[in-house]
Amino acid sequence: MTLEQVVPRVRVARRPRVAYAVGAAAAAAWVVLARLSIGPHDMAGMTVDPRTSAWAAMWLLMVAAMMWPLATPMLDAVRRSAYPRWRGRLVLTCLATTTVLWLGFGVVAASVARLLEVPEATVAWQVAWLAVAIVLTRSARRARVLWLCLTLPPLAPGGRRGLVSAVRAGLASWRRCAVLCGPVMTAMVVGHGLVLLACASLAAWWEAAHPRRRHDPVPPLLLGAALAWLVVSRV
């Protein structure tokens, strides 16, 4: 079974509890990010030091807002395959795995930016990585990798095997999200304004919802809009 087969079942489910819970958490993260974007601590210029709690908190908020909705089909698959008394633990294990992997990705990317002495909210860094993301949306190899990432790993219903399979499911979910959003997430380690985050999220969500569309113009247009906004806003 693939995630393409999972998504229609999620949409017609009578009680998509995971989708509601993840959607509510992501919406709360968006509210916090929106308030921060108009407050004294502009997230567009957050510190590039991944050792600080402020950076980690801002990065995890962004992961919850942008990446948790992308993990919903995998989380629903884990929930449906689990015994009732194991559902909560396996779903949380899968989500925690994805979140920790994104935190590790952010720490590595931010450490590289810090090593290169990239200042906070550097437009050149963000524009360069957005340009890479736009070019990659036209890559046939990337499309093949995304297609392979749709395959669901074997899912055990509970016990130690269930926990291991939930970790593997979280890894599979993260791997697909990393292919979708890796360059964009790298662009945002030095700061992520609300417009950039919104355009990047919409591009990733659209592409995840339309995996069969080749050379889809919507994601590059959204990323191009974010790139144009970065350039214009810093002029």
C-alpha positions in Angstrom: 0.0 0.0 0.0 1.1 3.5 -0.7 0.3 6.9 0.8 -1.7 7.7 -2.3 -4.0 4.9 -1.3 -4.1 6.1 2.3 -5.1 9.7 1.6 -8.5 8.9 0.0 -9.4 6.7 3.0 -8.4 9.4 5.4 -10.7 11.9 3.6 -13.7 9.6 3.9 -13.1 8.5 7.4 -15.9 9.3 9.8 -13.6 10.1 12.7 -10.2 11.4 11.4 -9.0 12.0 14.9 -5.3 12.3 13.9 -6.1 14.8 11.2 -8.1 16.9 13.6 -5.4 16.8 16.4 -2.5 17.5 14.1 -4.5 20.2 12.3 -5.3 21.9 15.6 -1.7 21.7 16.8 -0.5 23.1 13.4 -3.1 25.9 13.6 -1.9 26.8 17.1 1.7 27.0 15.8 0.6 29.3 13.0 -1.2 31.6 15.4 2.0 31.8 17.6 4.2 32.4 14.5 1.8 35.1 13.3 1.9 36.9 16.6 5.7 36.7 16.7 5.9 38.1 13.2 4.2 41.4 14.4 5.9 41.5 17.8 9.2 42.8 19.0 10.9 39.4 18.2 10.7 39.2 14.5 11.3 35.6 13.5 12.7 36.8 10.1 15.9 37.7 12.0 16.2 34.9 14.5 19.6 33.9 15.8 21.5 31.5 13.7 23.0 29.7 16.8 21.3 26.3 17.1 22.6 25.9 20.6 20.1 28.5 22.0 16.7 27.6 23.3 15.2 30.5 21.3 16.4 29.1 18.0 15.1 25.6 18.9 11.7 26.9 20.0 11.3 28.9 16.8 12.4 26.0 14.6 10.1 23.5 16.3 7.2 25.9 15.9 7.9 26.1 12.2 8.1 22.3 12.0 4.8 21.9 13.7 3.1 24.5 11.5 4.6 23.3 8.2 5.6 19.7 8.5 3.1 18.1 10.8 0.3 18.4 8.3 2.4 16.6 5.7 2.8 13.7 8.2 -0.9 13.3 8.6 -1.4 10.4 6.1 1.4 8.4 7.6 0.1 9.0 11.1 -3.4 7.9 10.1 -1.9 4.7 8.6 -0.1 4.0 11.8 -3.3 4.6 13.8 -5.4 2.3 11.7 -2.9 -0.5 11.8 -2.5 -0.4 15.6 -4.4 -2.2 18.3 -6.8 0.2 20.1 -4.7 0.4 23.3 -1.5 1.0 21.2 -2.8 3.7 18.9 -1.8 6.7 20.9 1.7 5.5 21.7 2.4 4.5 18.1 1.1 7.7 16.6 3.1 9.8 19.1 6.2 7.7 18.4 5.8 8.3 14.6 5.3 12.0 15.1 8.1 12.4 17.6 10.5 10.6 15.2 9.6 13.0 12.4 10.0 16.0 14.7 13.3 15.0 16.1 14.7 14.3 12.6 13.6 17.8 11.5 15.2 19.2 14.6 18.4 17.4 13.7 18.2 18.7 10.2 17.8 22.2 11.4 20.7 21.9 13.8 23.0 20.7 11.1 21.9 23.3 8.5 22.2 26.1 11.1 25.6 24.9 12.2 26.8 25.0 8.6 25.4 28.6 8.3 27.1 29.6 11.5 30.4 28.0 10.4 30.1 30.0 7.2 29.4 33.1 9.3 26.1 33.8 7.6 24.4 36.7 9.4 20.8 36.6 10.6 18.1 37.0 8.0 20.6 37.0 5.1 18.6 37.5 1.9 21.4 36.1 -0.3 21.3 32.8 1.7 17.5 32.6 1.5 17.3 33.5 -2.2 20.0 31.1 -3.1 18.3 28.1 -1.4 14.8 29.2 -2.8 16.3 29.2 -6.3 17.6 25.7 -5.7 14.2 24.6 -4.5 12.5 26.1 -7.6 15.0 24.3 -10.0 14.5 21.0 -8.2 10.7 21.1 -8.7 11.5 20.4 -12.4 13.8 17.5 -11.6 12.7 14.1 -13.0 15.0 12.3 -10.5 13.3 14.2 -7.6 9.9 13.2 -8.9 11.0 9.5 -8.9 12.3 9.7 -5.4 9.1 11.3 -4.2 7.2 8.5 -5.9 9.3 5.8 -4.1 8.8 7.6 -0.8 5.0 7.0 -1.1 5.5 3.3 -0.2 4.4 2.5 3.3 6.8 0.5 5.5 5.4 -2.6 7.2 3.4 -1.6 10.2 3.0 -3.8 13.3 -0.1 -3.3 15.5 1.6 -3.0 18.9 4.4 -4.1 21.2 8.1 -3.5 20.6 7.7 -4.3 16.9 4.9 -1.8 16.8 7.2 0.9 18.3 10.0 0.0 15.9 7.6 0.1 12.9 6.3 3.5 14.1 9.8 4.9 14.2 10.4 3.6 10.6 7.1 5.2 9.5 8.3 8.5 11.0 11.6 8.1 9.2 9.8 7.4 5.9 7.5 10.4 6.4 10.5 12.7 7.2 12.4 11.4 4.2 9.6 12.4 1.8 9.1 15.8 3.5 12.9 16.3 3.3 12.8 15.7 -0.5 9.9 18.1 -0.7 11.2 20.8 1.5 14.9 20.3 2.3 16.2 23.4 0.3 13.4 25.6 1.6 14.0 24.5 5.2 17.7 25.2 4.7 16.8 28.7 3.5 14.8 29.3 6.7 17.5 28.4 9.3 18.7 32.0 9.3 15.2 33.4 9.7 11.7 32.7 8.4 9.3 35.5 7.9 5.6 34.7 7.8 5.3 35.3 4.0 8.2 33.0 3.2 6.8 30.3 5.6 3.3 30.6 4.2 4.5 30.3 0.5 6.8 27.4 1.3 4.1 25.6 3.2 1.5 26.0 0.5 4.0 24.8 -2.2 4.9 21.7 -0.1 1.2 20.9 0.7 0.1 21.4 -2.9 2.9 19.1 -4.2 2.2 16.5 -1.5 -1.5 16.5 -2.5 -0.8 16.1 -6.2 2.1 13.6 -6.4 1.3 12.5 -9.9 1.4 15.9 -11.5 4.6 16.4 -13.6 6.0 19.8 -14.0 3.3 21.3 -11.9 3.5 25.1 -12.2 2.0 25.9 -8.8 4.9 25.0 -6.4 7.5 27.0 -8.4 5.1 30.0 -8.7 4.6 30.0 -4.9 8.3 29.7 -4.2 9.0 32.4 -6.8 6.5 34.7 -5.0 8.4 34.1 -1.7 11.7 34.8 -3.5 10.3 38.0 -5.0 9.0 39.1 -1.6 12.4 38.5 0.0 14.1 40.7 -2.6 11.5 43.5 -2.5 11.1 43.6 1.2 14.9 44.1 1.7 15.2 46.8 -0.9 
